[in-house]
């Protein structure tokens, strides 16, 4: 697991990327690649592996592995928008699956709100697009959890191996 800093691309190779997440992983004698993606401006938890079956079991929507994000948005979000997000938002001619939404703070002085959002699908830039659809562009987006794996107090750029128990627990979602 890696706490991906902002500015890194979630790929193994990209000739157009300035920095890629695997640049942060040292002392590994195998080829590894990211499990899923976080856009270059998104921070937080990303898993890396050399196991294609593991990747499929974590990323394919049929396995319903929840992913939780801490999101700071422009504007003072209202309950109506929270309900829309929770019930599904129309993106690309189909609704997103229901999301779990928790309002953490409204910061009136800075005209922004902080939410925790948990989703079980992973469309391209889904969280950002969902929030834009309800009129609240994202200021900061940090993935904090994938299944039972939580980023905890890891610093940006820090990584560690998952324990066997963490991998086994994560695979119980699939």
N, C-alpha and C positions, 0 to 999 in steps of 0.2 A: 504494500500500500504506500501511496505517495500523497503528500499534501502539495498539490500542484499550485505553483504561484501564478499570478496573472502574467500574461506575456509569453507563455509557453504553449506550443501546439501539441495536441493530444494525438500524436502519431509517431510511428517509428522512423519514417523518412518523409520529407517534404522539401523539395528544392526551393520552395518559396518561403518556408518558415525560417524566421531568424533563430528561434530556439525551440527545441522539441523536448518532451518530457523525459525521454530516455537519456538525454544529456545529463540529467540530474542523478541517474543511477550509476553508481560506480562499483567496481569489484564484483561484477556478475559475469560469469564465463559463458553464459547462454544468451541467445537472442530472445529478447522479451518485447512485448508490445502492449499497448494500453487496451484495457477491457472497456469498450465504450469510448465516448468522447466527452470532453468539456471544451467549449470554444475558447479561443485564445484569451478572452477577457474574463472567463470564469475561473474561480479558484476552487481549491478544496480536494476532497478525496477522489482519487482515481486508483484503480487496481491495475497491476501489470502482471503478465503471465507469458508462458510459452505453451499453454494448453488450450487448444482450440475448443475442445468440449466444454471446459470451464467457462470460456468466453461466451459460448452460445448459451449456456445455462444461466449466466448472469445477465446477459443483454437481451435475449429474445423476449418480446412482450408476453408470450404465452406462459412464461415462468413467473410473472408477477413479482419480481424482486423489487421491493420498495427502495426508492432513493429520496433522501431528504436534503433540502436546501434551506439555507438562511438567506433571505432576500431583502435587500433594502431598495425601496421604490420611491420615485417622485410622487408627491401628493399624499393627501390624508385619506387613506382608503376607507370606504364606507362598507357597511355590512352587505349591501346589495352586490358589490363587486366581489366580496369574499364568497358569497353564496354562488355567484356565477362561476368562480374558479373551482369551488368545491363540486359543483354539479357537472362541469364540463364546458369548455369554450370551443367555439367553432374555429378550427384551423384547417386550411386546405380542404374545404368542403366536407369535413366530418368533425364530430365533437371529440374532444379529449376525454379519456376515461375520468371518472370522479377522482378528485384530489383531496387530500387531507390538508386543511389550512388552519394555521394557528396565528392569530395576530399577537405579536410580541410587544410592539410599541408603536405609538404615534408620536412623532416629534414635531409638534406644531411649529416651534421656532425655526426649524429647518425645512418645513413643508415636505416631510417624508414619513414613510411608514416602514416597519420591519415585520416580516412574516417568516414563518416556517412553513414550507410546502413539501408534502410527500406525494410523489407520483409513482406509478408502476409501469408506465410506458416511457419511451425516450425518443420522441421525435426531434428532429433537428431544431435546436434552439428553442425547445418547447416552453420552458419556464419564461424566458424573455418574451416569446410571442404571446403566451397566455396573458401575461401582465400588460403588454401593449394593447391587447384586444379589449381589456377593461379600463384602459386609459391611465395606466401606471407604469411608465417606462422604468426599467431596472437601472439602479445606480450601482449596486454591488450584488454579486451572486456567488455563493459559496456552497458547494456540496459538502455536507457534514456526515452523511451516513449512506451506506449501501447495505441493504439487508441489516444484519446484526453488527456490521463493521462500522465503528464510529471514529472519526478523525481525532477526537480527544484533544490533547494539548500539543500535537505535532506542529512544528513550525513550518512555514512555507519552504518547500524544497527538501524537507526531511522525509525519509522513507524508512520502512522496515519490512521484514518478512512477516507474513501472516503465520500464525500458529496453525498446526494441524486441526486443532479444535475450532478455530475461527473459520477455516475453510469448510470443515464438516458442517458447522452451524449455518454458514452462508448457503451451502448447497441444500439445506432443508427447505428453502423457499422454492426450489425447482422440482 
